[in-house]
Amino acid sequence: MLQGAIAQSTIRTSVVLGLRLAVQAGGLLLVARLLEPQQFGAFTGVAALAVMLGTLATFGTHLVLLGEMSKDPVRRAQVLPYAMPTTLVCGGVLLAVFFLIHALALQGSGIGWRVLLAIGVAEMLLQPLLALAAAQLLALGRTARSQLLQTLPLFLRLVAAGSVFVLQPPDALSMYGYGYCIATVIALMVVVRYMPRAWPPPRQWRLPTRRELHESASFAVLNITAIGPAELDKTLAVRLLPLTAAGLYAAGARIVGAVTLPVIALMLSAMPRLFREGQNHLQRTARLLRWIFAATTLYSMVLAAALWWCSPLFVWLLGDKYGGVDEVVRWLCIAVPGMALRIAAGSALMALGQPWMRAGFELGGLVVLVAASGLLTVRYGTYGMPLALACAEWTMAAWGGILVVRCSKIVRMLRPDR
């Protein structure tokens, strides 16, 4: 059955994402114990900004590659020759923007320019190339392998954090920043060496046509709006809260974000089929989407309850200097179901051929996040950020769900299954 095949793929991918979760958790614990809360908050906020900008570096070409190769793997040769130079040019421009934003809005972070450069190069030049490689594997149905590829730099960063933790250098933050970049360099070298098919050499590169640029631009907007709710809050916390409070919030938000990985596994496993059948086999797509939303709702409610009861454990894991992170996690539990349903709604709209609808409701959620965080942190301090995130996630979940229902009805009327 359709659901059975995707369920099996989801289980395999969840196992790999479980490994990724373990790596992320190990890295979080080591870095949190290595740094003081104010340093951890500053680093996390700056890194979150780099990750957000880095999602624009491919200019959406990795999603174009995913969509085209899902239909026919031979189309790889049509997309990669313009995807790679586009990624490098956009990444260079975004690196300059990263430094400008830091100078204007985040000077109080205390992060030196060398560490900023290391983080920026890793997230805006190297990581986007890894995204192109992962998209190829995902399009071929090798979802678990694509996630292993994306886990590799995280594992190497864990090794870097462990090395700094053991050595205890005077400037641990700078040393970890450099290791953050070196880990990504090594991961990219491994990918280049062991990918099944070589990447096109520079002599085959070309500029994208106007049509290709327009298509990839829509995916670029989708990428930044999709990643924004998961990263923008950490950057806002550095701006709006004392650095120690920002560190507590960042630690709690990373914990909550990590445990939503099975929802991501579910959507990644379904994505190639949704790309192929989303607009042509509407009855099957409708059944699949109902199954996805039911599973997402059940999982997210169980997860929120488990996090609530396990929250005191995180103080023990992170150390006494992170006292109060348990309360942050409990407040963040309010956002968890909305977060999971927002991910499902966004993917559903992609399947129904409505990428701009997805971009619209996610952009609206970012506006809600910015406005609510400014208002709620003034009144509630540290706990204002979890409340602001909950407002944004539930707004996006509700708005996205309404759009999915409306879009499904319209598509069925215009293109009924035969």
Secondary structure, 3 states (H helix, E strand, C coil): CHHHHHHHHHHHHHHHHHHHHHHHHHHHHHHHHHCCHHHHHHHHHHHHHHHHHHCCCCCCHHHHHHHHHHHCHHHHHHHHHHHHHHHHHHHHHHHHHHHHHHHHHCHHHCCCHHHHHHHHHHHHHHHHHHHHHHHHHHHCCCHHHHHHHHHHHHHHHHHHHHHHHHHCCCCHHHHHHHHHHHHHHHHHHHHHHHCCCCCCCHHHCCCCCHHHHHHHHHHHHHHHHHHHHHHHHHHHHHHHCCHHHHHHHHHHHHHHHHCCHHHHHHHHHHHHHHHHHCCCCHHHHHHHHHHHHHHHHHHHHHHHHHHHHHHHHHHHHHCHHHCCHHHHHHHHHHHHHHHHHHHHHHHHHHHCCCHHHHHHHHHHHHHHHHHHHHHHHHHHHHHHHHHHHHHHHHHHHHHHHHHHHHHHHHHHHHCCCC
